[in-house]
């Protein structure tokens, strides 16, 4: 017999807010949050003296008190200062043993080149401490269409090695054809990951998704990704904010795919190997 009175309106967690209950979250640099009261939305650029500083798309900054009252992906969070790991027997973001009181070395003549700014920022976030200890500089190229000329201009030697990290290094790709033109050049190592863009090297579960969306040919990949994820994608500023959002979820090497981890470690070993 049907229940003519329906369900008890007081059954279940009827006090639960529509957006869910507030959860604790570290105020990590690069994270994009919204102040629920004012609606000001921006990237976390600084945390100090109990305040978190947000910077919006117009580069305007505002400071708010740490604690509840923020929205992350539309859900309420209470921000707290991120835990600072003391480098005393601890580990760096790459998993290496941190060197206590280490000072950055003067950069070696050897270099690691990566394709774009996002690649460089991701490498810095995970391997930055290691690279400063080793004295390795990472530079981004803005694409590798001129890779043979770049290698010639660098003039690699046994004491001046060049390592290059390439996106989408798979058989038949444009990138693989360009890499083939310089492979075999003495004191040069070109390696790559299989992803269309370094964005995909971030494990999708860090973004709360099961896998990265598949973008059809003919669609600009980053715009397509943002559209598929329901993120703004009208202009380059939207793409930059999307990357900051992705980068903000990366905490250590465990948040990256092994296909990228192994290649970066290989490049670091190559450019820092003792000169015979």
C-alpha beads as a LAMMPS data file, in Angstrom:
LAMMPS data file: protein, C-alpha beads

276 atoms
275 bonds

1 atom types
1 bond types

-500.0 500.0 xlo xhi
-500.0 500.0 ylo yhi
-500.0 500.0 zlo zhi

Masses

1 110.0

Atoms # bond

1 1 1 0.000 0.000 0.000
2 1 1 1.409 3.416 -0.980
3 1 1 2.412 5.785 1.773
4 1 1 -0.097 8.624 1.357
5 1 1 1.988 10.917 3.558
6 1 1 5.308 10.417 1.754
7 1 1 8.707 10.416 3.446
8 1 1 9.355 11.986 6.808
9 1 1 10.733 15.448 6.001
10 1 1 12.864 15.287 9.139
11 1 1 14.483 11.983 8.228
12 1 1 18.127 12.025 7.144
13 1 1 20.553 14.895 7.558
14 1 1 18.012 17.675 7.031
15 1 1 20.352 20.287 8.492
16 1 1 22.996 19.692 5.817
17 1 1 23.580 22.844 3.695
18 1 1 22.776 22.618 -0.013
19 1 1 26.430 23.063 -0.967
20 1 1 27.603 20.530 1.591
21 1 1 29.409 20.952 4.855
22 1 1 32.589 22.978 5.151
23 1 1 35.791 20.940 4.971
24 1 1 39.345 21.917 5.873
25 1 1 41.730 22.671 2.995
26 1 1 45.308 24.035 2.880
27 1 1 45.696 27.457 1.274
28 1 1 48.194 26.236 -1.300
29 1 1 49.671 28.788 -3.692
30 1 1 48.013 28.620 -7.109
31 1 1 44.684 27.342 -5.785
32 1 1 41.663 29.270 -7.147
33 1 1 38.995 29.993 -4.541
34 1 1 36.078 32.370 -4.046
35 1 1 35.217 34.438 -1.010
36 1 1 31.608 33.419 -0.400
37 1 1 30.596 36.770 1.098
38 1 1 31.962 39.206 -1.474
39 1 1 32.101 36.891 -4.484
40 1 1 35.738 37.854 -5.109
41 1 1 37.406 34.959 -6.918
42 1 1 41.113 34.579 -7.430
43 1 1 44.295 32.595 -7.204
44 1 1 46.066 32.268 -3.863
45 1 1 49.327 34.186 -4.190
46 1 1 50.365 34.628 -0.559
47 1 1 49.581 33.432 2.973
48 1 1 50.943 35.390 5.908
49 1 1 49.935 36.763 9.318
50 1 1 46.669 34.851 9.304
51 1 1 45.628 36.274 5.930
52 1 1 45.295 34.768 2.481
53 1 1 45.835 37.036 -0.527
54 1 1 43.823 36.336 -3.691
55 1 1 44.569 37.728 -7.155
56 1 1 41.761 37.851 -9.727
57 1 1 41.864 37.747 -13.522
58 1 1 42.503 41.507 -13.657
59 1 1 45.519 41.115 -11.320
60 1 1 43.646 42.871 -8.524
61 1 1 44.564 41.543 -5.082
62 1 1 42.487 41.328 -1.904
63 1 1 43.324 39.864 1.498
64 1 1 40.936 37.735 3.577
65 1 1 41.259 36.061 6.938
66 1 1 42.069 32.386 6.901
67 1 1 39.250 30.119 8.045
68 1 1 35.751 29.330 6.787
69 1 1 33.858 31.324 4.201
70 1 1 35.521 30.227 0.965
71 1 1 34.295 28.181 -1.988
72 1 1 36.473 25.704 -3.887
73 1 1 34.814 24.372 -7.039
74 1 1 31.534 25.609 -5.579
75 1 1 31.926 23.728 -2.300
76 1 1 32.560 25.407 1.080
77 1 1 36.035 25.118 2.530
78 1 1 37.873 26.479 5.522
79 1 1 41.351 27.546 4.487
80 1 1 44.320 27.060 6.745
81 1 1 47.988 27.886 6.259
82 1 1 49.793 25.091 4.387
83 1 1 52.170 22.990 6.416
84 1 1 55.773 23.993 5.815
85 1 1 58.008 20.940 5.593
86 1 1 61.293 21.610 7.302
87 1 1 64.153 20.401 5.115
88 1 1 65.975 18.605 7.884
89 1 1 66.120 14.995 6.893
90 1 1 62.807 15.423 5.067
91 1 1 62.117 15.032 1.371
92 1 1 61.586 17.380 -1.521
93 1 1 58.481 17.334 -3.707
94 1 1 60.314 14.961 -6.063
95 1 1 60.883 12.454 -3.257
96 1 1 64.595 13.186 -2.926
97 1 1 66.186 13.546 0.501
98 1 1 66.278 17.259 1.267
99 1 1 69.690 18.797 1.861
100 1 1 69.724 20.858 5.046
101 1 1 70.654 24.537 4.612
102 1 1 71.550 23.935 0.988
103 1 1 72.346 26.974 -1.124
104 1 1 71.600 27.166 -4.814
105 1 1 74.697 26.472 -6.889
106 1 1 75.822 28.680 -9.725
107 1 1 74.143 27.275 -12.812
108 1 1 76.071 24.689 -14.765
109 1 1 76.718 25.347 -18.468
110 1 1 74.471 22.369 -19.225
111 1 1 70.749 23.046 -19.625
112 1 1 67.367 21.364 -19.728
113 1 1 64.961 22.758 -22.313
114 1 1 61.196 22.156 -22.185
115 1 1 58.562 23.093 -24.731
116 1 1 56.459 25.657 -22.902
117 1 1 55.876 27.746 -19.814
118 1 1 53.530 25.205 -18.256
119 1 1 56.135 22.456 -18.603
120 1 1 58.705 24.695 -16.921
121 1 1 56.366 25.596 -14.052
122 1 1 55.520 21.963 -13.385
123 1 1 59.183 20.913 -13.427
124 1 1 60.016 23.777 -11.063
125 1 1 57.254 22.838 -8.634
126 1 1 58.373 19.213 -8.311
127 1 1 62.103 19.279 -9.027
128 1 1 62.980 22.909 -8.224
129 1 1 64.798 22.134 -4.959
130 1 1 66.821 19.353 -6.590
131 1 1 67.734 21.485 -9.600
132 1 1 68.982 24.366 -7.451
133 1 1 71.178 22.017 -5.435
134 1 1 72.589 20.551 -8.655
135 1 1 72.911 23.926 -10.378
136 1 1 70.701 23.020 -13.347
137 1 1 68.711 25.703 -15.147
138 1 1 65.471 24.870 -16.971
139 1 1 64.383 27.054 -19.879
140 1 1 61.256 26.902 -22.021
141 1 1 61.330 27.206 -25.796
142 1 1 57.807 28.157 -26.814
143 1 1 57.654 25.130 -29.111
144 1 1 60.207 22.882 -30.813
145 1 1 59.613 23.636 -34.500
146 1 1 63.193 24.983 -34.678
147 1 1 64.742 22.210 -32.588
148 1 1 67.640 21.417 -34.984
149 1 1 68.649 25.092 -35.077
150 1 1 68.263 25.371 -31.285
151 1 1 70.650 22.454 -30.787
152 1 1 73.183 23.916 -33.236
153 1 1 73.046 27.323 -31.524
154 1 1 73.567 25.717 -28.112
155 1 1 76.823 24.140 -29.298
156 1 1 76.778 21.153 -26.919
157 1 1 80.031 19.650 -25.646
158 1 1 80.887 16.983 -23.083
159 1 1 80.951 19.682 -20.391
160 1 1 77.978 21.576 -21.813
161 1 1 75.187 19.081 -22.307
162 1 1 71.683 19.717 -23.510
163 1 1 68.613 17.773 -22.402
164 1 1 65.258 18.398 -24.076
165 1 1 61.818 17.341 -22.825
166 1 1 59.247 17.020 -25.618
167 1 1 55.467 16.718 -25.448
168 1 1 53.613 14.043 -27.440
169 1 1 56.700 12.044 -28.344
170 1 1 54.918 9.112 -29.966
171 1 1 55.551 7.317 -33.282
172 1 1 54.389 9.370 -36.259
173 1 1 53.934 12.649 -34.416
174 1 1 55.463 15.935 -35.555
175 1 1 57.436 15.986 -32.331
176 1 1 58.980 12.571 -32.993
177 1 1 60.062 13.629 -36.498
178 1 1 61.774 16.720 -35.104
179 1 1 63.429 14.696 -32.352
180 1 1 64.741 12.238 -34.941
181 1 1 66.589 15.108 -36.645
182 1 1 68.764 15.708 -33.570
183 1 1 68.924 12.246 -32.046
184 1 1 72.473 11.002 -32.205
185 1 1 73.945 14.476 -31.808
186 1 1 76.795 14.143 -29.293
187 1 1 76.044 15.402 -25.776
188 1 1 72.329 15.879 -26.528
189 1 1 69.462 13.849 -25.076
190 1 1 65.901 14.294 -26.297
191 1 1 63.190 12.450 -24.372
192 1 1 59.474 12.916 -24.109
193 1 1 56.167 11.839 -22.676
194 1 1 53.193 10.504 -24.666
195 1 1 50.690 13.211 -23.681
196 1 1 49.352 15.859 -26.056
197 1 1 50.181 18.449 -23.408
198 1 1 51.890 18.388 -20.037
199 1 1 48.477 19.022 -18.429
200 1 1 47.745 15.326 -18.958
201 1 1 50.804 14.360 -16.926
202 1 1 48.852 15.403 -13.829
203 1 1 46.868 12.448 -12.537
204 1 1 43.192 13.074 -13.359
205 1 1 42.012 12.092 -9.882
206 1 1 43.719 15.227 -8.564
207 1 1 41.014 17.137 -10.457
208 1 1 38.243 14.864 -9.265
209 1 1 37.799 13.153 -12.644
210 1 1 38.313 9.550 -13.693
211 1 1 40.292 10.338 -16.844
212 1 1 41.207 13.249 -19.057
213 1 1 38.570 14.032 -21.730
214 1 1 39.304 13.006 -25.316
215 1 1 39.359 16.083 -27.548
216 1 1 38.455 15.630 -31.248
217 1 1 40.932 16.611 -33.955
218 1 1 40.507 20.177 -35.149
219 1 1 39.714 21.509 -31.669
220 1 1 42.433 23.454 -29.872
221 1 1 43.318 20.980 -27.145
222 1 1 43.439 23.197 -24.073
223 1 1 40.246 25.020 -25.012
224 1 1 38.601 21.660 -25.606
225 1 1 39.714 20.373 -22.206
226 1 1 38.359 23.443 -20.426
227 1 1 35.059 23.186 -22.278
228 1 1 34.728 19.478 -21.468
229 1 1 35.398 20.171 -17.787
230 1 1 32.939 23.067 -17.701
231 1 1 35.649 25.688 -17.149
232 1 1 35.807 29.138 -18.810
233 1 1 37.746 29.007 -22.071
234 1 1 36.937 32.169 -24.012
235 1 1 40.474 33.548 -24.150
236 1 1 44.072 32.938 -23.171
237 1 1 43.484 34.400 -19.724
238 1 1 40.947 31.632 -19.085
239 1 1 43.483 29.024 -20.226
240 1 1 46.112 30.505 -17.900
241 1 1 43.691 30.320 -14.971
242 1 1 42.831 26.736 -15.859
243 1 1 46.509 25.801 -15.711
244 1 1 46.924 27.541 -12.353
245 1 1 43.966 25.530 -11.116
246 1 1 45.567 22.281 -12.312
247 1 1 49.017 23.168 -10.994
248 1 1 47.487 24.058 -7.639
249 1 1 46.404 20.436 -7.175
250 1 1 49.960 19.108 -7.583
251 1 1 51.722 18.555 -4.266
252 1 1 54.461 16.034 -5.037
253 1 1 55.741 13.531 -7.573
254 1 1 52.914 11.181 -6.523
255 1 1 50.446 13.456 -8.320
256 1 1 52.173 12.991 -11.681
257 1 1 52.178 10.148 -14.180
258 1 1 55.270 7.883 -14.239
259 1 1 55.727 8.610 -17.960
260 1 1 56.764 12.150 -17.080
261 1 1 58.590 11.384 -13.838
262 1 1 61.028 8.971 -15.441
263 1 1 61.874 11.290 -18.315
264 1 1 62.639 14.307 -16.135
265 1 1 64.810 12.212 -13.815
266 1 1 66.634 10.876 -16.883
267 1 1 67.358 14.400 -18.102
268 1 1 68.627 15.531 -14.696
269 1 1 70.957 12.526 -14.525
270 1 1 72.189 13.233 -18.065
271 1 1 73.092 16.894 -17.585
272 1 1 74.635 16.363 -14.129
273 1 1 76.717 13.259 -14.928
274 1 1 80.435 13.755 -14.211
275 1 1 82.467 14.829 -17.210
276 1 1 84.671 11.889 -18.298

Bonds

1 1 1 2
2 1 2 3
3 1 3 4
4 1 4 5
5 1 5 6
6 1 6 7
7 1 7 8
8 1 8 9
9 1 9 10
10 1 10 11
11 1 11 12
12 1 12 13
13 1 13 14
14 1 14 15
15 1 15 16
16 1 16 17
17 1 17 18
18 1 18 19
19 1 19 20
20 1 20 21
21 1 21 22
22 1 22 23
23 1 23 24
24 1 24 25
25 1 25 26
26 1 26 27
27 1 27 28
28 1 28 29
29 1 29 30
30 1 30 31
31 1 31 32
32 1 32 33
33 1 33 34
34 1 34 35
35 1 35 36
36 1 36 37
37 1 37 38
38 1 38 39
39 1 39 40
40 1 40 41
41 1 41 42
42 1 42 43
43 1 43 44
44 1 44 45
45 1 45 46
46 1 46 47
47 1 47 48
48 1 48 49
49 1 49 50
50 1 50 51
51 1 51 52
52 1 52 53
53 1 53 54
54 1 54 55
55 1 55 56
56 1 56 57
57 1 57 58
58 1 58 59
59 1 59 60
60 1 60 61
61 1 61 62
62 1 62 63
63 1 63 64
64 1 64 65
65 1 65 66
66 1 66 67
67 1 67 68
68 1 68 69
69 1 69 70
70 1 70 71
71 1 71 72
72 1 72 73
73 1 73 74
74 1 74 75
75 1 75 76
76 1 76 77
77 1 77 78
78 1 78 79
79 1 79 80
80 1 80 81
81 1 81 82
82 1 82 83
83 1 83 84
84 1 84 85
85 1 85 86
86 1 86 87
87 1 87 88
88 1 88 89
89 1 89 90
90 1 90 91
91 1 91 92
92 1 92 93
93 1 93 94
94 1 94 95
95 1 95 96
96 1 96 97
97 1 97 98
98 1 98 99
99 1 99 100
100 1 100 101
101 1 101 102
102 1 102 103
103 1 103 104
104 1 104 105
105 1 105 106
106 1 106 107
107 1 107 108
108 1 108 109
109 1 109 110
110 1 110 111
111 1 111 112
112 1 112 113
113 1 113 114
114 1 114 115
115 1 115 116
116 1 116 117
117 1 117 118
118 1 118 119
119 1 119 120
120 1 120 121
121 1 121 122
122 1 122 123
123 1 123 124
124 1 124 125
125 1 125 126
126 1 126 127
127 1 127 128
128 1 128 129
129 1 129 130
130 1 130 131
131 1 131 132
132 1 132 133
133 1 133 134
134 1 134 135
135 1 135 136
136 1 136 137
137 1 137 138
138 1 138 139
139 1 139 140
140 1 140 141
141 1 141 142
142 1 142 143
143 1 143 144
144 1 144 145
145 1 145 146
146 1 146 147
147 1 147 148
148 1 148 149
149 1 149 150
150 1 150 151
151 1 151 152
152 1 152 153
153 1 153 154
154 1 154 155
155 1 155 156
156 1 156 157
157 1 157 158
158 1 158 159
159 1 159 160
160 1 160 161
161 1 161 162
162 1 162 163
163 1 163 164
164 1 164 165
165 1 165 166
166 1 166 167
167 1 167 168
168 1 168 169
169 1 169 170
170 1 170 171
171 1 171 172
172 1 172 173
173 1 173 174
174 1 174 175
175 1 175 176
176 1 176 177
177 1 177 178
178 1 178 179
179 1 179 180
180 1 180 181
181 1 181 182
182 1 182 183
183 1 183 184
184 1 184 185
185 1 185 186
186 1 186 187
187 1 187 188
188 1 188 189
189 1 189 190
190 1 190 191
191 1 191 192
192 1 192 193
193 1 193 194
194 1 194 195
195 1 195 196
196 1 196 197
197 1 197 198
198 1 198 199
199 1 199 200
200 1 200 201
201 1 201 202
202 1 202 203
203 1 203 204
204 1 204 205
205 1 205 206
206 1 206 207
207 1 207 208
208 1 208 209
209 1 209 210
210 1 210 211
211 1 211 212
212 1 212 213
213 1 213 214
214 1 214 215
215 1 215 216
216 1 216 217
217 1 217 218
218 1 218 219
219 1 219 220
220 1 220 221
221 1 221 222
222 1 222 223
223 1 223 224
224 1 224 225
225 1 225 226
226 1 226 227
227 1 227 228
228 1 228 229
229 1 229 230
230 1 230 231
231 1 231 232
232 1 232 233
233 1 233 234
234 1 234 235
235 1 235 236
236 1 236 237
237 1 237 238
238 1 238 239
239 1 239 240
240 1 240 241
241 1 241 242
242 1 242 243
243 1 243 244
244 1 244 245
245 1 245 246
246 1 246 247
247 1 247 248
248 1 248 249
249 1 249 250
250 1 250 251
251 1 251 252
252 1 252 253
253 1 253 254
254 1 254 255
255 1 255 256
256 1 256 257
257 1 257 258
258 1 258 259
259 1 259 260
260 1 260 261
261 1 261 262
262 1 262 263
263 1 263 264
264 1 264 265
265 1 265 266
266 1 266 267
267 1 267 268
268 1 268 269
269 1 269 270
270 1 270 271
271 1 271 272
272 1 272 273
273 1 273 274
274 1 274 275
275 1 275 276
